[in-house]
């Protein structure tokens, strides 16, 4: 793989790591603490300026509860859908019953 290909792949992985972190509802500082690294390292990884080792990729995968193949760009559709569903379920669980009922009313109004 050429240098340009390597850079594109690193940026793709960086974007997926950032998206997975955001869908997990974690801040860069929280991730850094859980992985025992400095917060700037997470920022550098998510910006594509720092490579991610295989061991780190496994740690991210476990922390974000996503398949490492999705982080690598190999299984986009199914893992992204699962990530969105997990995010929705996590946010829904934080809502009061009254707010859940309002949300369901809104969803019923939307076109199918």
N, C-alpha and C positions, 0 to 999 in steps of 0.2 A: 504494500500500500504506500502510495506516495505521500509526501509531506502535506500537500493540500487535502488529500483524502483523510489523513490522520487528524488534521485540524478540524475538518468538517465533522468527523465522527466524535471528536472530543466536545465540540460545541453542541452536537445533538444529545450526547449523554448529559452534558451540563444542563441543558434545557429540561430534560426529562427529570433529572434530580431535583431541580428547582420546582417543577410542577408537582412532583410526588411529595416534596416537603410541604408545599402550600396546601395540597389536598389532604395531607395528614394533619394540618392545622398547627404545625410546629414552626417556631422561629429559627433563624440560623443559630442563635445563641443556645437554644434548647437542643438542637441537633449536635452542636459542638460539644456541649456538656455530656450528652448521652454517648457520644463516640470518643470522648476524651481527647478532643483536639481543640485548637484555638478557633474562635469564631471567624477570624479572617481566612482561615483555611477553607471553611465552608463557602465563604464569599468567592474566593479564588476558584474553587471547583465549579460553583454555579455560573461563574462568568466564563468558564472554559479556559482559564489561564493556568490551571493546575491539573495535571493528569490524575486520574483515579486508579489506584491499584485494584487488583482483583479482590483482595481482602476487604478493602474499603467498600467496594461495590456490593459485596455480600452483606456487610454491615448496614449499608444504606437500604438494601433490599429488605432485610429483616425489620429494620426500624420503621420503614414506610409501608411495610406489608404489601409489597409489590414484587412481582417476579423479576429476577435480574435480567431475563431476556427482554422484558419491556424496557428496562433502563438502558439496555444496549440497542434498542430500536428494532428488535427482532419480532415482537408480538404486539404491535401497537393497538389494534382495535379492541381486542378482548380485555387486555389489562387496563386500558384507559377507561373503558366502560365500567369495569369492576372498581377502579379507583374513584370514579364519579359516584357510583352507588354507595361505596363506603363513606365517602365524604358526606353525601346527602343523609345517610343513616345516622352518622355521628352528629351532624347539625340538628337533625330532627329530634334526636334523643335529648338535646339540650333545651328544647322548647317546652313551654308550659302547655298543658292540655288545651287551654283556650286558644293559644297561638297555633297549635297543631290543627285545631278545628277550623280556624280562619284560613290557614294554608290549604287545607283540603277543599274548602269552599271555593277558593280561588282556582285551584286545579280543576275542579269540576266545571268551571266557567270556560276554561280555555278550550279551543277547538281540538278535537281528537285527530 
